[in-house]
Amino acid sequence: MYKYDRFDQEIVDARVDEFRDQTRRRIAGELSEDQFKPLRLKNGLYLQLHAYMLRVAVPYGMMSGRQLRMLGHIARTYSRDYGHFTTRQNMQFHWIKLEQAPDILAELATVEMHAIQTSGESIRNISSDHFAGAAADEIADPRPWAELIRQWTTFHPEFSYFPRKFKIALTASDNDRVAALSHDIALKLVPGPDGEIGFCVHVGGGMGRTPFIAKLVRPYLPPQHLLSYIAAIMRVWNRYGRRDNIHKARIKILVHDLGAEEFTRQVEEEWQLMLPTEPPFPQAELDRIAVQFAPPPFETGLADTIDPAAAADPAFARWLTHNVHAHRQPGYAIVTVSLKPPGGIPGDITADQLELLADLAERYAFDELRSTHAQNVVLPHVRKADLHALWQALDAAGLATANVDLVSDIIVCPGLDYCSLANARSIPVAQKIADRFADYDRQKDLGELKIKISGCINACGHHHVGHIGILGVDRKGTENYQLLLGGSGAEDAALAKITGPGFDEDGVVDAVERTIERYRQLRTEGERFLDTYRRVGFEPFKEAIYG
Amino acid sequence: MKLLTGNDLKSGAVTWWTGQDWSLHVEDAVDVGEHGEPILAREEALRRVNTPAIIDAVATPDGPRPAHIKHRIRALGPTVRPDLTLKPADPDAGGWVI
């Protein structure tokens, strides 16, 4: 895991001091809200419906037990005993007081965490595969590259005043677990013609009011040109991005308006101009970073099996089926801790649970945890021999729900219960759907089915790429919900299609059930919901929904 | 009726104009009619409120009820966490929002 060097720590500490002074000046009246707002947003501090909210960066979703324990401390001391994992691998705390925000940032800095660039028109947290470094299917570890990009983009003077926010995702597997193609730049580690691992580059993905899947810009980029090529992309956008209209300012609009071919031509032209003066690639820094992501000291010669006596427990067996994944090291497994218990709020986690996960990570997972964009937590390196003990500890804390990628593993934004941008509540809809399909056998029968819910068109709940998506809208002061079908945030990325007129809260839950029942009628053996939808098309489902 | 609402600068808590001061409780809010703008300007300048706004509400026997659900949720708290609302002991509080 990456450890701050002197420069990292000085940068973060200086930022805390700077924000403390900005906050003091705001409270003293030396800064107006209009002057202060962009400053607090650059430090992740929003003003939401009920109080301030602080979004803490979790770079590429990676945390240590010490860091998670600090998040638990912040939840208990400064919030109301809980935090919320976001759909971009960060953690946010509601109920924050402005006057305490600098103290929180100072406490975070002591464990190498911060809230820099978690909001505002900046390059946001770098997303990556939550199975990175553990997955059996990755060709290389993407985290050293993600950390290099994090360092390069933090406070980069050329890219600090963009037309809009900018999101980068990095993956190294054919299985996209980070919704990469919904990002402004999607980087995938791939082998080049000579076998050297470089990057496949897609640009212009995004959700929001105008969703797009990212377009292929370069099938292979030699690794030593990564930073200059990203710079070329951002320069083209910085030059031609629509600063006159916030709704058209994202790079996805520019890529769409120019067309992928012309956008690519301009990027390549810009890049060629840059190459003669391209700074030397920081190989020494990459090497310094990479050492810190060396594999943990795995034991060798372990049995690659699970104790059959323990696996005879049906509840444990269910959890093994849905929450435990293949690890590249024999004798080890990857564990996903679901934060979607029955009746719970997706992504919410109590201070006690945060501290427990910190303990369990230290005991069972080489002190590593990951947050996922699906609002769950991963313990990446667990001995198979320890799985039963781990499961028992999780179960005692309400953290052993066996539902990863099932119908009740719903991605959902905070919605109108918390968010000042939302038009409708989204959490209650998720809770009602999860309750409707609570029966485990029913969930298992349905198989992989990804429901994603947003409380407004900004699409933080990723509804555009849900197998089933739900969008909350305001219809004359009343909550109304549009239903969408056929999206995917995985390697087979696709945008969902709106079915038709919207529903009230209970109506959309019924419509989801009718959709799923139609799937059960139409599916062939082993066919996922999304596969059936793609095979039979939209109309049979629309007919089931509206009659 | 028209209400004045905003957030407390230091805590971020939702507040309502009572005619003399700011309260956490919408029941204390008063109808400002067409006179809201100068009050907001004065109070914001004094930093007694942040991001103030004038909103529509309906007078009820139990006090003002904001016209839009967003402001009713602001007035009460998150409907999905009754324990964190201003009326944690009232099982019917959520019904007031919907």
Contacts between the chains, C-beta under 8 A, distances in Angstrom:
chain1	res1	chain2	res2	distance
A	26	B	9	7.6
A	27	B	9	6.6
A	27	B	10	6.3
A	27	B	47	7.5
A	29	B	47	5.4
A	33	B	44	7.9
A	33	B	50	5.9
A	33	B	51	6.3
A	47	B	7	6.1
A	47	B	12	6.0
A	47	B	50	7.2
A	47	B	51	6.4
A	48	B	12	7.8
A	49	B	14	7.4
A	49	B	70	7.3
A	49	B	73	6.3
A	49	B	74	5.2
A	50	B	12	7.4
A	50	B	13	7.3
A	50	B	14	6.1
A	50	B	74	6.8
A	50	B	77	6.1
A	50	B	78	7.0
A	51	B	7	7.6
A	51	B	11	6.7
A	51	B	12	3.7
A	51	B	13	6.1
A	52	B	12	4.1
A	80	B	84	5.9
A	95	B	84	7.8
A	96	B	12	6.9
A	97	B	10	6.2
A	97	B	11	4.8
A	97	B	12	6.4
A	98	B	9	6.7
A	98	B	10	5.4
A	98	B	11	7.3
A	98	B	12	6.2
A	99	B	10	4.8
A	99	B	11	7.8
A	345	B	80	5.8
A	345	B	81	7.6
A	416	B	69	7.0
A	416	B	70	6.2
A	416	B	73	6.0
A	417	B	73	6.5
A	417	B	78	4.0
A	417	B	79	5.7
A	417	B	80	5.1
A	417	B	81	7.6
A	418	B	78	5.9
A	422	B	70	7.8
A	425	B	73	7.8
A	425	B	79	6.5
A	425	B	80	7.5
A	427	B	80	4.7
A	428	B	79	6.7
A	428	B	80	6.1
A	431	B	80	7.2
A	477	B	67	6.8
A	477	B	68	5.4
A	477	B	69	6.7
A	478	B	69	7.5
A	479	B	69	6.6
